[in-house]
């Protein structure tokens, strides 16, 4: 896997402002026991696959160097890093910024300019 400086976390609802030390764990992350993330290239695809019922999303831009735990890339999902055994989780210590993205109903998330412009 190439070196990345940022990974992204897609949220269905706005995170608290200001960001707390640790954000609440999403239901999927709690169920699976790790934090689901995406690379810049994968984020629009993930949004399209799993957030098709939403017209507004909040994207956490995360500093890879500030994530704790073990980052693993599943062989079948190379653009989807998983963070295992994080003690800190996600929060103000590793979130670089929050990006709000919107689309018109029925539009493809892969065509949203803000998602296409994400940087690794």
Phi and psi in degrees as GROMACS dihedral restraints (atoms count N, CA, C in turn):
[ dihedral_restraints ]
;  ai    aj    ak    al  type     phi  dphi    fc
    3     4     5     6     1   -65.7    20    10
    4     5     6     7     1   160.5    20    10
    6     7     8     9     1   -72.6    20    10
    7     8     9    10     1   133.1    20    10
    9    10    11    12     1  -118.9    20    10
   10    11    12    13     1   145.1    20    10
   12    13    14    15     1   -98.9    20    10
   13    14    15    16     1   -19.3    20    10
   15    16    17    18     1  -136.7    20    10
   16    17    18    19     1   144.3    20    10
   18    19    20    21     1  -122.0    20    10
   19    20    21    22     1   168.9    20    10
   21    22    23    24     1  -131.6    20    10
   22    23    24    25     1   142.2    20    10
   24    25    26    27     1  -119.6    20    10
   25    26    27    28     1   125.6    20    10
   27    28    29    30     1   -92.8    20    10
   28    29    30    31     1   129.6    20    10
   30    31    32    33     1  -119.5    20    10
   31    32    33    34     1   144.6    20    10
   33    34    35    36     1   -83.1    20    10
   34    35    36    37     1   -20.9    20    10
   36    37    38    39     1  -131.0    20    10
   37    38    39    40     1   159.4    20    10
   39    40    41    42     1   -66.4    20    10
   40    41    42    43     1   135.6    20    10
   42    43    44    45     1   -72.9    20    10
   43    44    45    46     1   160.5    20    10
   45    46    47    48     1   -62.0    20    10
   46    47    48    49     1   149.8    20    10
   48    49    50    51     1  -123.0    20    10
   49    50    51    52     1   126.2    20    10
   51    52    53    54     1   -69.8    20    10
   52    53    54    55     1   162.5    20    10
   54    55    56    57     1   -64.2    20    10
   55    56    57    58     1   136.2    20    10
   57    58    59    60     1   -78.4    20    10
   58    59    60    61     1   173.0    20    10
   60    61    62    63     1   -55.1    20    10
   61    62    63    64     1   -43.7    20    10
   63    64    65    66     1  -136.3    20    10
   64    65    66    67     1   124.7    20    10
   66    67    68    69     1   -75.7    20    10
   67    68    69    70     1   154.6    20    10
   69    70    71    72     1   -60.3    20    10
   70    71    72    73     1   145.7    20    10
   72    73    74    75     1   -72.8    20    10
   73    74    75    76     1   138.6    20    10
   75    76    77    78     1   -70.7    20    10
   76    77    78    79     1   158.1    20    10
   78    79    80    81     1   -59.7    20    10
   79    80    81    82     1   -41.8    20    10
   81    82    83    84     1   -65.2    20    10
   82    83    84    85     1   -43.7    20    10
   84    85    86    87     1   -63.4    20    10
   85    86    87    88     1   -41.0    20    10
   87    88    89    90     1   -63.8    20    10
   88    89    90    91     1   -43.1    20    10
   90    91    92    93     1   -64.5    20    10
   91    92    93    94     1   -43.2    20    10
   93    94    95    96     1   -85.3    20    10
   94    95    96    97     1   -17.7    20    10
   96    97    98    99     1    81.1    20    10
   97    98    99   100     1    18.2    20    10
   99   100   101   102     1  -155.2    20    10
  100   101   102   103     1   167.6    20    10
  102   103   104   105     1   -94.0    20    10
  103   104   105   106     1   121.1    20    10
  105   106   107   108     1   -82.2    20    10
  106   107   108   109     1   125.5    20    10
  108   109   110   111     1  -130.8    20    10
  109   110   111   112     1   173.6    20    10
  111   112   113   114     1  -137.5    20    10
  112   113   114   115     1   151.9    20    10
  114   115   116   117     1   -76.5    20    10
  115   116   117   118     1   169.6    20    10
  117   118   119   120     1   -56.9    20    10
  118   119   120   121     1   -45.7    20    10
  120   121   122   123     1   -66.1    20    10
  121   122   123   124     1   -34.4    20    10
  123   124   125   126     1   -81.0    20    10
  124   125   126   127     1   -25.9    20    10
  126   127   128   129     1   -55.1    20    10
  127   128   129   130     1   -48.1    20    10
  129   130   131   132     1   -63.1    20    10
  130   131   132   133     1   -33.2    20    10
  132   133   134   135     1   -69.0    20    10
  133   134   135   136     1   -45.6    20    10
  135   136   137   138     1   -60.6    20    10
  136   137   138   139     1   -43.5    20    10
  138   139   140   141     1   -58.8    20    10
  139   140   141   142     1   -42.9    20    10
  141   142   143   144     1   -66.3    20    10
  142   143   144   145     1   -41.3    20    10
  144   145   146   147     1   -73.0    20    10
  145   146   147   148     1   -41.4    20    10
  147   148   149   150     1  -115.0    20    10
  148   149   150   151     1    -8.3    20    10
  150   151   152   153     1  -127.5    20    10
  151   152   153   154     1    33.2    20    10
  153   154   155   156     1   -66.4    20    10
  154   155   156   157     1   -19.7    20    10
  156   157   158   159     1   -87.9    20    10
  157   158   159   160     1     1.4    20    10
  159   160   161   162     1  -111.5    20    10
  160   161   162   163     1   144.9    20    10
  162   163   164   165     1  -109.9    20    10
  163   164   165   166     1    -2.6    20    10
  165   166   167   168     1  -143.5    20    10
  166   167   168   169     1   133.2    20    10
  168   169   170   171     1  -136.0    20    10
  169   170   171   172     1   157.1    20    10
  171   172   173   174     1  -114.7    20    10
  172   173   174   175     1   125.8    20    10
  174   175   176   177     1  -111.7    20    10
  175   176   177   178     1   120.0    20    10
  177   178   179   180     1   -86.3    20    10
  178   179   180   181     1   122.2    20    10
  180   181   182   183     1   -91.4    20    10
  181   182   183   184     1   113.4    20    10
  183   184   185   186     1  -106.5    20    10
  184   185   186   187     1   137.6    20    10
  186   187   188   189     1   -80.5    20    10
  187   188   189   190     1   115.7    20    10
  189   190   191   192     1   -56.3    20    10
  190   191   192   193     1   -41.9    20    10
  192   193   194   195     1   -62.8    20    10
  193   194   195   196     1   -20.6    20    10
  195   196   197   198     1  -100.7    20    10
  196   197   198   199     1     4.9    20    10
  198   199   200   201     1   -84.4    20    10
  199   200   201   202     1   136.8    20    10
  201   202   203   204     1  -102.4    20    10
  202   203   204   205     1   170.0    20    10
  204   205   206   207     1    91.2    20    10
  205   206   207   208     1   179.7    20    10
  207   208   209   210     1   -99.2    20    10
  208   209   210   211     1   125.3    20    10
  210   211   212   213     1   -90.7    20    10
  211   212   213   214     1   124.5    20    10
  213   214   215   216     1  -124.4    20    10
  214   215   216   217     1   142.2    20    10
  216   217   218   219     1  -110.1    20    10
  217   218   219   220     1   110.6    20    10
  219   220   221   222     1   -60.9    20    10
  220   221   222   223     1   141.3    20    10
  222   223   224   225     1   -58.3    20    10
  223   224   225   226     1   -36.6    20    10
  225   226   227   228     1   -83.9    20    10
  226   227   228   229     1    -8.3    20    10
  228   229   230   231     1  -136.7    20    10
  229   230   231   232     1    69.0    20    10
  231   232   233   234     1   -64.4    20    10
  232   233   234   235     1   -18.0    20    10
  234   235   236   237     1   -96.9    20    10
  235   236   237   238     1    10.2    20    10
  237   238   239   240     1  -123.1    20    10
  238   239   240   241     1    81.9    20    10
  240   241   242   243     1   -64.7    20    10
  241   242   243   244     1   142.4    20    10
  243   244   245   246     1  -116.5    20    10
  244   245   246   247     1   133.3    20    10
  246   247   248   249     1  -102.8    20    10
  247   248   249   250     1   114.8    20    10
  249   250   251   252     1  -102.1    20    10
  250   251   252   253     1   146.8    20    10
  252   253   254   255     1    59.9    20    10
  253   254   255   256     1    36.1    20    10
  255   256   257   258     1   -74.7    20    10
  256   257   258   259     1   131.9    20    10
  258   259   260   261     1   -90.4    20    10
  259   260   261   262     1   -29.1    20    10
  261   262   263   264     1   -93.8    20    10
  262   263   264   265     1   -34.3    20    10
  264   265   266   267     1    75.0    20    10
  265   266   267   268     1  -152.4    20    10
  267   268   269   270     1  -108.6    20    10
  268   269   270   271     1   141.2    20    10
  270   271   272   273     1   177.1    20    10
  271   272   273   274     1  -163.2    20    10
  273   274   275   276     1   -62.8    20    10
  274   275   276   277     1   -19.8    20    10
  276   277   278   279     1   -77.1    20    10
  277   278   279   280     1   -15.2    20    10
  279   280   281   282     1  -134.7    20    10
  280   281   282   283     1    -0.5    20    10
  282   283   284   285     1   -91.4    20    10
  283   284   285   286     1   118.7    20    10
  285   286   287   288     1   -76.1    20    10
  286   287   288   289     1   -43.6    20    10
  288   289   290   291     1  -163.5    20    10
  289   290   291   292     1   164.8    20    10
  291   292   293   294     1  -114.2    20    10
  292   293   294   295     1   123.5    20    10
  294   295   296   297     1  -109.5    20    10
  295   296   297   298     1   123.3    20    10
  297   298   299   300     1   -96.3    20    10
  298   299   300   301     1   126.4    20    10
  300   301   302   303     1  -123.1    20    10
  301   302   303   304     1   142.4    20    10
  303   304   305   306     1  -133.9    20    10
  304   305   306   307     1   155.9    20    10
  306   307   308   309     1  -144.4    20    10
  307   308   309   310     1   158.9    20    10
  309   310   311   312     1   -74.8    20    10
  310   311   312   313     1   145.1    20    10
  312   313   314   315     1   -51.8    20    10
  313   314   315   316     1   130.2    20    10
  315   316   317   318     1    90.8    20    10
  316   317   318   319     1   -14.6    20    10
  318   319   320   321     1   -71.1    20    10
  319   320   321   322     1   157.3    20    10
  321   322   323   324     1   -87.5    20    10
  322   323   324   325     1   128.3    20    10
  324   325   326   327     1   -59.3    20    10
  325   326   327   328     1   -27.3    20    10
  327   328   329   330     1   -68.4    20    10
  328   329   330   331     1   -12.3    20    10
  330   331   332   333     1  -103.4    20    10
  331   332   333   334     1     0.9    20    10
  333   334   335   336     1   -75.8    20    10
  334   335   336   337     1   123.2    20    10
  336   337   338   339     1   -55.6    20    10
  337   338   339   340     1   -43.0    20    10
  339   340   341   342     1   -63.9    20    10
  340   341   342   343     1   -33.0    20    10
  342   343   344   345     1   -76.4    20    10
  343   344   345   346     1   -38.1    20    10
  345   346   347   348     1   -67.9    20    10
  346   347   348   349     1   -22.4    20    10
  348   349   350   351     1   -91.8    20    10
  349   350   351   352     1     1.3    20    10
  351   352   353   354     1   -61.5    20    10
  352   353   354   355     1   146.5    20    10
  354   355   356   357     1  -117.1    20    10
  355   356   357   358     1   140.6    20    10
